[in-house]
Amino acid sequence: MSEPDQADVVVVGAGAAGMYMVHKLHSMGLTVRCFEAGADVGGTWYWNRYPGARCDVESIDYSYSFDPELEQEWDWSERYATQPEILRYLHHVADRYGLRRFITFSTRVVSARFDEPAGQWRVRTDSGETVSARFCVFATGSLSDVRVPGFPGLDEFTGSWYHTARWPHREVDFTGRRVGVIGTGSSGIQCAPVIARQAAHLYVFQRTANFSIPAQNQPHTPQSRAAYKATYAERRRKSRASGGGSPHETYPKNTLETTPEERRAIFERQWQLGGVLFSKTFPDQLRDRAANDEAVAFFTEKVRAMVGDPAIADLLLPNDHPIGTKRICTDTDYYQTFNRDNVTLVDVRSAPIERITRAGIRTAAAEYELDDIVFATGFDAMTGALAKIDIRGRDGLALRDAWSAGPRTYLGLMVAGFPNMFVVTGPGSPSVLANMILAAEQHVEWIAEAIGHLDRTGRSTIEPATHAQDGWVDYCNELAGQTLFPEANSWYLGANVPGKPRVFMPFIGGLGAYREICAEVARDGYRGFDLKESV
């Protein structure tokens, strides 16, 4: 057997996080190998090409902040960029910094095992290549492991079917066709209006209604572009100190401290701004049920005004969770789509899907003849991509076993028993509750500094102490328990994956507070970590 290739660091994944990790490590003079399952960079934005795909964070914020020159040279065309524009941006970044030379594309990592005597990670790919590295960084993405429901009969369907997160790299034309969209999370809510404008008829199969706020999207003008570029430094400062990674500031009073007139005006102002930050209009909205009910009442009134049929509006209004406790969706004309004559909302809560047939979908109440089916059914979030890789730490401990009762990390960055293995935006970090690019940048920079610290101080390995990890998990659970989030059966808790332990996975205390904790841990000599001397 040939000797494995050698690198200082292996990075798994070449989305926004992996790309910056590669750039940062190379700038430190380290040798780095990166493996990416896709045929090019982009991660989420490489795979999710479905009609209507957009980011739900404003583009000027959902972009790298590590290089002011990059900020100034790139022009965003609108507030919420489409998938093609975001992917062009990531291609520009890869070209600008020469990142592709470090990345092996169309290659999946199948195993990563820590060789304790050698102090090395042995990383093996599906091509049979093995690379040995001192450090292993998993930038596999929080929303990358696709879920296709196991409906019986799918292999018998004579039409075409698609998953929003594995969309073909070609145009899919639904003109004149009967299309069924299964799922009304973010991707279903984004694609339904676009497909409805093409299709002869669109059937939207909804099990659970979700809260969605109109994006109020608009093009950038030369004036708005000049304004945000002139104030980028301050905008980034506010974003890093914020809860969610944008410069948004909640109203200074709690909800019920305002008069009804004042409250309505503030809700209206936030509604007109658009997007997911409606859930943070007031500071107590996600902690106090009475405050949350006020936001729900305002939302309900808005939806009823947009949907012509009151019975359809009833079905579209969520009644099983407080607003914001599942990720709020951001849409363009979603609710108005149900006023179209060629759109039917199918309630599969009352009449579940029984099977896919040769001709379409059969529910407990009816059969729907379809030419195409679109699965907008989401992901095994935050842990799914890691669970698909055979990751083993000290004494052959499998990460799947270490996380059998739910994911356990210290700071969302490392796992006890897995030396020199880092996870970017993993469970136990703000991750999906924040602007993912700013969250990833913070992780990349912390990881890079930790590696540099080991080398400067003659240490060989870093890993969390079990007591520190236990304390962090308890703290994350304590914070989540102070909010309304656990009241929702959300993918934050893994509730969309049968058999997955019900554990609230993200750190809910906010990006700014989390950054301070991580910085303090590092300043305190990496408190809670065991650092081993080099032999």
N, C-alpha and C positions, 0 to 999 in steps of 0.2 A: 504494500500500500504506500502511495506517495505521501510525502510530508505535506501537511496543510499549508496553505498560504498564510502569511503573517501580516497583521496590522496592529496598530495601537488600539483602534476602536472599530467595532462593527456597528453600523446604524441600520436598523430595520425599518424601512418605510421612507418614501421620498415625497411625502406631502409637504405642506408648509412647515411643519415642525422638523421633519427629517432634513429638508433642504437647508434650513438655517443651522441645524446641528452639524451637518457636513461642512458648511462654510466656516463656522466658528472653530471647529476642531482643526481644520486645515490651516486657518489663520494662526493657530497656536503652534504650528510646525508638527502636528501629529499626523501619522498615516491613518487613513480612514477608508473603509470599504462600506458601501451602502447597497442594500438589496431592496428592490422594489418589484411588486407583483405586476404592476401596470407597465405598459410599453413606453411611458414617459413620466415626467414629474407631474405633480398636481394632487395626488391623493384623492380626497373627496371630490375635488373639482375635475379630476380625470374621469372618475367613474360615473358621477351623477350628471348625466347629460339630458335628462328628461325635459319635455317641454315646460317652460316656465320656471326652470331652476334658477334661483337667486339666493344670495346671502341675506340673512335677516339682521345683519349688523351693517351699518352704513359703511360704504366702501372706503371712505377716507380714514375710518378707524380700523376696518378689517384689512389691514395691510401692514407690512413690516415697518418697524420704527427704528431699527438698528443703524440705518444709514440715512442721514438727512439728505444726501444727494439723491438717493433713490426716491425719497418722498417728493422731492421737488421736480424730478424729471418725468414722473408718471402722471398722466392726466386721466382721472376717472370721468366717465361720460355721464353718470347719473348717480343718485343717492345710493341705490341698492343695485349693484352690478349684477348682470346675468352671468351664468356659468361660463359662456365663451369668453367674456371679458376677464373674469377672474383667472381663467386658465391662461389667457394671453399674458396677463401680468406675471403669473408664476413662471411661464416660459421665459419672459423677459428677465426675471431674476436669475433663473438658471443660466441663461446666456451671459448675463452681465458679470457673474462671478465664476463662470466656468465650472459649474457643479456637475454636469453630466459625466465628466471624465472619472468621477469617483463612484458612479452609480451603475450597478448591473441591473438592467431592466428585464421585465418578463420573467422574473425569478422569485420564487417564494422560499422563505426560510422555513424549514420543516422541523429543525431542532436546534437547541442551544443548551449546551451542557458545561457546567463549571468543572474543570479539571483541577481539583484542589492541590495536589502536589505541585503542579506546574504554575498554579495561580493564573490560569488562562481559561477563557471561554472558547469552546469548540462549536462553531456555528456551521450547520450543514444546510444546503439548499436542495431544492427539488431537481436541480441539474446534476447533483452528486458532488458538487464542489464543497470543500470544507475550508473554513478560514479560522485561524487561531488568533485571538485578540485578548488583550488584558481587560478591556472594557466592552460591554455590550449595552447599547441604547435602543430601547424599543419605542419607536415613533410610529406605531401601527394605527393610530387614530382611534378616537372614541366611538365613532359611528362609521364602521367599515365592514363589520361582519354581517352580511346580508341575511335576512330571514325571509324565506319563502314558505308560507303556511303549507302544511301537509294535507291539503284537501284531496280526497280521493278523486281519481279520474283525470287528473291534469294531463297525464300522458295520452289520454284518449281524445283530448280537445283537438279539433281539426283546424282551428284558426291559429293565430299567432299570439304569443304571450310575452310579456316584458316585465322586468323589475326596474323600478325607477333608479335604483343604485347600480344597475348593471346594464345601462341603456346602450343600444348599438351605436357604433361610431359612424353612423350614417343617418340621414333624415328618415324618420318614420312618418309616412303620410296617412292620416286617418280620414281623409276626405271621403265622404259617402259611406263610411263604415259604422257598424254598431259596436261601441266600445264600452267595456265595463272597467271601472277603476275600483279596486278593492283597497280601502284604507283612506282615512281622512286625517292623517297627521300632516306634517309640514309638506311632504312631497306630494301627497294626494291633493291637498288644498292648493298648491301652486300649479299642478299640472291640469286639474279639472277645467278651469276656465279656458285654457289654451286648446285643449282637446275638444271642448264643447263647440268652439268656433269652427272646427274642421268636420267633426263627425256628423253622420246622419242622425245618430242618437247616442247620447252618453248616459250610462247608468252608473251612479255613484253608490257603491255598497258601503254603508256606514254602520259600524258596530258601536262606536263611541264618538259622540260629538266633541269637538275641540273648540277652544276659544281661539279666534283668529282676528287680528286687528289689521285693517287696511294699511298698506305701507305708506300711502300718500307719496309714492315715488315721483320723482321729477328729474329732468335732465340738469346737469351742471351747466352753468353759463361761464363765460370767461371771467365775469365778476365774482361768482361764487367760488370758482376754482382759485382765483388769486387770493380771495379772502381766507380760505382754509389753508393754503400754502403759507401765507404770511403768519398764521397763528398756530402752526403745527406743534411747535415746541411746547406751548402752554396747553394745547389740547391733549398731547400725549401725557403731560405731567398730571393733568386731572384724571385722565383715563387710568393711569397706573395706580392712582390713589383711590379709585372708585370701587364700588362693589362688583360691577360687571364689565369693566374694561372699556367704558366709553365716558365722555365728559358729562353725562347726564347727572343732574342734581334733583333729588326729590323735593317736593314742596316742604317748607320748613315746619308746617304744623301737621299733627296727626289728623286722620280723616275726620273724625267726629268732633275735633276741635274747631272745625270750620262751620260756617252757616250753610244751609242747603244751597243758597245761591252761589256762595263762594266755591263750594265743593263742585257744583255742576260746571262752573266756569273753568276750574282747574282740570277737571276730567275732559272737558271739551277741548281745551288747549292741547292736552297730551294726545287726544284722539286725532286732532288735526296734524300734529307732528308725526303720528303714525308709528307702527311697529311694536316690537316686544316690550319696550319700556313703559307701555301703559300699565303693566303690572307693578311698576315702581313709582306710580304717580305720587302716592303718599308714603311716608316712611314705615307705616304700620300695616300696610295692605297685605303683606304675606305673613303677618304674625297674629293679627286680630281678626276673628271671623266676622264681627260686625262691620269692621272697616272693609273687609273683602266683599261683603254682601252689597255695600254701596257701589263698588266697582262693577259687580255683576249686574246690578240693577241698571246702571248706565249702559253697559254693554248690551243687555237685553233689549232696551229701548232702541238702540242703534240698529240691531239686527232686525227687529220687527219692522223698522222703517225701510230696510233694504229688501226684504223678502215679501213678495206680494201675497202669498198664500199663508195664512196664519198657521195652518196645520203643518206645513213644511217648516215654517219658522220654529214651531214647537220642537220638531225633531232635530233641528240644527243647533238648538240652545243646550249647552252642557248642563247636566243636573247632578253630576256625580263627583265633582271636585271643585274646590275653590279656584278662582281665576288666578293663573300664574303658577299653580302647583304642578301642572304639566307645562312643558315648554310652550309658551304662547306662539301661535303661528303668525306669519306675516303674509298678507295676501294682496292680490290685485283682482278685484271684481269677483271674489269667490261667492259671496252670498247672493249677489245679483245674478250669478250664473243659474241659480235655481228658478229664476223667473223665465228662462228660455223654454220654448215649447219642445225643444229636442233634448231636454235634460230631465231625468227621473232620479229622485233620491230613494234608495232602497234601504229600509230599516232592517238590518240583519241582527239587531238586538232582539227584536220580537219574533223574527223568523230567520233563524241562522242559516248560513250556507251549508247545505248538506253534501254537495259534491260538484265537481266540474264534470260536465257532460260533453259528448262529442260536439254539441251545438252551442254550448254556453255554460251558464251557471244555474243550478237548481237550489233554491232555498226551501225552507219548510212551507212556504206559502205559494211559490210560483217558480216557473222556469223562464229564464231570460236568454233569448237567442243572441249570440254575439259573434262578431268577426275577430275581435281582439280583446285580450284581457291585460290590464296593467296592474301589477301588484305594487302598491305603495305601502308596504307592510313593515318597513323599518329594519331595525338592526338588533343584534345582541350587543347592547351598548356597553362601552367602557372596558369590558373584560373579554368579549367574544373573540376578538382577533388574537389576543394573547393565548386564550384557551386552545386555539387551533394549532399552536406551536408546542412541541414537546420541550418545555423549558425545565431544566433541572439544576438545582443549586447544590449546596453542601450535602454530602452523603446521599446524593441521587434524589433529593427531595424534589418532587414534581410541583410546579407552581399550581397545577390544577388541584392537587391534594392540599397544598397550603391554603388555597382559597375555596375549599369545598363548602365551607359554611358562609362564604361571602368574601370579597376581596379585603385584604389587610395590608396596609402600607404604612410607612412613616413619611409624612408630608406629601403623600401621593407620588413620591419620587423613587423610593427604594423599598425592598421587601426583605425582612429578616430571613437569613439563611441563603441569600442570593448576593454574594459579594460582587461589587463592581458592576452590578446590573441596574440600569436606570430605566424608568418609565416616564415618558413625556406626556403630560396632561392626563395622567391615569386616575383611577379611583383614589379618593382622599385628597384631591386637589380641586381648585375651582372649576377647571376643565369646561364642561358643557354649560356651566352657569355663567360663563364669562366670554368675552371676546377671545376666541380660540387662538388667534395669532399673537396677541399680546401675552396671553397665558403661556403659549409655547415659547415665546422669546424669553420669558422669565425663567422657565425651566431649563432651556438650553444654556443660558448664561450661568445659572446656578451649577449645573452639571459640569460645565467647562471649568468654572472656578474650583469646584471640588477636585477635579482631576489635576488641575494645576497645583492645588494645595498638597495633594499626595506627593507629587513629584518634587515640589520645593522642600518638603519636610522628610523625604526619604521613607515614605509609607508605601505599602504595596496594595492594600485593599481597604475599602470602606463598605460597611453594611450597617443597617440599623440594629440596635439592641432590641431584644424582644419587648422589654418593658417600655421602651420609648414608642415602639409600634403599637403596643396595646393601649398606651395612653393617648396616642393620636386617634386611634379608632374610636375610643370612648369619647374623646372631645368632639369628633365629627358627629357622632350620634347624638351627643348632648345638644350641640348647636341645631341640628336638624329637628330635634324634638321640641325646640322652642318656637318652631314655625308651623305653618299649615301644610308644608310639603308632604309629610307622611300620610295625610288624609287622602292623597291621590294614588291610584294604582298606575304609577307612571313607569317609564323605562329608566328613570333615575333610580328606582328601586328594583329594576329587573322584572317588573310585573308582566311585561309583554312576552317573556320567555318561560314556557312551562317548566317547572321544576327548579328554576333559578332561585337561590336564596333571596329572601326579601331583606335587602340591606340598602340603606340610602347611600349611594356611592360617592357623589361629589362633596367637596368641602363647601359649606353653605355660608361661611362667614365673610365672603367677599374677597375680591382680588387684592385690594389694597392691604387689608389686614393680613392676608396670607403671605403677600410679599414681605411684609415686615417680620412675620414669624420666621420665614425661611432665611432672611438676612440675619436675624438675631441668632439663629441656630449656628450659622456659619461663623459669625463674629465670635461666638462663644466656643470656638474650637470644635465645631460640628458636634454640639451637644446632642446626645442621644444616639450617636453613631460610634461604632467600634472601628478604629483605624489601626491596622496592623503594620508593624515595622517591616521594611524590606529585609529579606534574608541576605 
